[in-house]
Amino acid sequence: MKTHYDTLIFDLSKESRIGYQYTEKNLNEVNLPQNLLRASSADLPEVSEFDVVRHFTNVSQKNFGVETGFYPLGSCTMKYNPKINDELATLSGFSNIHPLQPDSTMQGLLQIYHETQEMLSEISGLKAYSLNPFAGAHGELAGLMIIKAYHEKNNDSKRNKIIIPDSAHGTNPASATVCGFDVIEIKSNLDGTVNMHALKEVLSDEIAGLMLTNPNTAGVFEKDILEISKLVHNAGGLLYYDGANLNALLGHAKPGDMGFDITHINLHKTFSTPHGGGGPGSGPVGVCEKLVEFLPNPIVVKNGNTYHLGEAKDSIGNLGLFYGNASVYIRAYVYLRTLGKENIKDVGSLAVLNANYIKDSLKDLYELPIDGHCMHEFVFDGLKDSSTGVKTLDIAKRLLDYGYHAPTIYFPLIFHQSMMIEPTEVESKDTLDSFINIMRIVAKEAIENPDIVKTAPHNTIVRRLDEVKAVKNPILKYKDIK
Ligand SMILES: *Cc1c(COP(=O)(O)O)cnc(C)c1O
């Protein structure tokens, strides 16, 4: 039922109700030039301060976030972002830096930039990083531009094809296409790993490289990775690692050791920047030794005891103005320094333990297409008993009624009813147990009362949406709602 406080703030307006009043003195302090003054008053709601507080508090609770409840959205790594990281990133010494001020006056920020580059190199086993790209997909584009520049420099520009397995994240083929490559999609094995036969068939002297996610989107570690990298390198191609979700590997394994030449890392997934609302993000790109000269600018270099903005010799250029999203590196830096080398291993171990715990606790009721040990995430293929017609979409919607965010659904595309679950390392056993309990209740409802699941959600602010219409015809203005 709608309450008074579900009402939009414009409808609460009562003429002359006042929340705050400027005094003559405040107004004189502002002293705006005559041409900027309003001719008539703005059409604002007239409400009390208390109405405003209630309005915004209520609005803030209409959404779901990792701070309101468990958020097992696979491939998104929705972990807790410690508040101290936000606080340090907004210290005025950082947030008031002007992009054009001289290097000598911002040594602290440049040191953070440099040390973050170095820590990412160590974590991933690659030689050097540029923090410039603004998101994961932007880092992919940077990496692919580097692949292109490398082959062109070797007078090998007929290499215009990128191999991508069909289990890959959608941004991989999109970035490759934007970069002007032709995409060769290869079918995966049943567990989402690379089919060696399919790979060998497409290797040729037109291959620029292979893009791979490891562990793959089904949460399976690519055990043939050394063989794969040998094959691609022998064919003259480069290996691109999609490191958007680095959780499972942290402190345990390095893409560089697996033979990867290039990677991007999503600082806003693995390294604790809040995400999900569209940014800001950061997708640093790292490369092996022979590709360092192509990195995007700027790169921060250390000369003696001072830090400077440097440029790569054959750089693909700047992908964004100035430094990239500095506040995101500062958060990643604080996160890494807080954990330290000793504790970073626990991130991977706990993320993997939590995912396996949920998987094994539910596989009697949900279809598990890939049995065995998973990494930081895994995929169910709908309910085991699908006789009542309850689908993955229905289960996802029903979970909202119980106060849980839905898993990623219908991705990866290799299964028809994919439900991709990633708990991350930060959730307690109690949280996992209560989620497991609700998943079991929903599976039972699907048999005993399927309609309640098929018509869910029932308790949310909006009911089941026409998702296509919501994207194609969004209503963003208050006036249109009426
Ligand atoms: C999230 C993700 C990306 C894209 O990252 P954005 O920052 O959203 O552009 C790429 N690959 C994988 C596997 C991802 O999970």
PDBQT file of the ligand as one rigid body, heavy atoms in Angstrom, charges set to zero:
ROOT
HETATM    1  C1  LIG A 501      32.706  -6.345 -15.771  1.00  0.00    +0.000 C 
HETATM    2  C2  LIG A 501      33.474  -7.100 -16.759  1.00  0.00    +0.000 A 
HETATM    3  C3  LIG A 501      34.031  -6.456 -17.883  1.00  0.00    +0.000 A 
HETATM    4  C4  LIG A 501      33.770  -4.996 -18.244  1.00  0.00    +0.000 C 
HETATM    5  O1  LIG A 501      34.101  -4.060 -17.262  1.00  0.00    +0.000 OA
HETATM    6  P1  LIG A 501      33.408  -2.607 -17.272  1.00  0.00    +0.000 P 
HETATM    7  O2  LIG A 501      34.132  -1.810 -16.250  1.00  0.00    +0.000 OA
HETATM    8  O3  LIG A 501      31.966  -2.819 -16.936  1.00  0.00    +0.000 OA
HETATM    9  O4  LIG A 501      33.570  -2.022 -18.637  1.00  0.00    +0.000 OA
HETATM   10  C5  LIG A 501      34.792  -7.226 -18.754  1.00  0.00    +0.000 A 
HETATM   11  N1  LIG A 501      34.969  -8.544 -18.547  1.00  0.00    +0.000 NA
HETATM   12  C6  LIG A 501      34.443  -9.207 -17.477  1.00  0.00    +0.000 A 
HETATM   13  C7  LIG A 501      34.695 -10.666 -17.311  1.00  0.00    +0.000 C 
HETATM   14  C8  LIG A 501      33.672  -8.499 -16.553  1.00  0.00    +0.000 A 
HETATM   15  O5  LIG A 501      33.136  -9.137 -15.514  1.00  0.00    +0.000 OA
ENDROOT
TORSDOF 0
